Amino acid sequence: MNTLKAEKRDMTIKARKLRREGFVTGCIFGRELAESIPLKMEKASVDRLLKTEGKGGQVMLDVDGTTYNALIKEVDFNPLKGTIDEIDFQVLVSGEKVHSTAEIHLVNHEKLAAGVAQQMLHEVSFKALPAALVDKIQIDIGDMKVGDTLKVKDLDIANNNEIVLTTDPEDVVVTITEVHGATASEDGAEGEAAAE
């Protein structure tokens, strides 16, 4: 598990000033904390962490020498600057279920014999104990065909007894549709003529 160093943030210093100085702001909260703790973290460390972990990932958070097993609860990107402004964490308590999300990643696009993948859902929400948390779901779409649809209930996470889905199991994750373009329409016309 990744470790991230953080410091308690002095709230008299504005977040904008800290960001200019190379920090990302955020907070850590949880039932076992008396109150949420405002944090500042080095931008380079946060960038390194987010290369392997995203929202829903677990991290050991070292706050001024105290280590917390934490969940990445929220990541706020600044789309104009392409930087992370804020990252929030929730302290995990073993034996207590927590709300989280798993990001959906489609793999093997290039192996699709025909059609194009339309991804309708990019994350699945669920509740689980810390030990059962999932942060990424990989879906191999290489063998799917035009007209194939995958729903949340078809994913491995839906059949995991340790996970309670909060996303509707009937929600469509990905569907394979025909490619609409010059070559595709010619092929389609021939297909229709053959079908008649």
Phi, psi and omega in degrees: 000139180290148175246137178234130177271138179220160176236151173295135184270137173280112186288355177280345178264126183295146180302321182299320180294317180297319180296322178296330181274003176095024178247156170249136179264169179173195176205163173235135181222167179168163185298329185275355176264140180298322177205163181292149182250119176290140186233159164225140182226151178293133183303318182299320180293319180294317178300318179297315181300316186285354173288331182246336181239148175229195176304131183095354179277159179257146181211148171271116184258117180262105180254104180048044176094348176261127184258134178239138170278112190231157177253135175285109188269321185210138175232119180258112178269149172258101186296332180290319182264347182068030181236167176265126179271318189212147176219127183247146183234150174242131178290131179269141178240119181298137181090359179237125181290148182227148175282134178209179177224152175239130179283142180260126178239124177270133178237161180067038174307318187293344182272355179298121181292322180210157176085177181225143182279128174252108180274116183267335185230133183250349175206154178244131178263145182200173173237137179199164173288155181309321183292338184258005184296141178237134180249343179222143174238121177260131179241120178276112183258007185303327183262003182284152182240165178305130181098343179288140178227139178244130179252168180304321182295343179275350183279154178302323183300331181288339181259008179273115183295342183271358183240132176252113181289139172249349172278143180299124180300338181275354179297137179279130179269308182211145176224145180260120182245162178292149176280128178258108181193183184300309183291322182295321183291326177295313178300318181297318181296317178297320180298317181295318180298319181293326183288333183291000000 
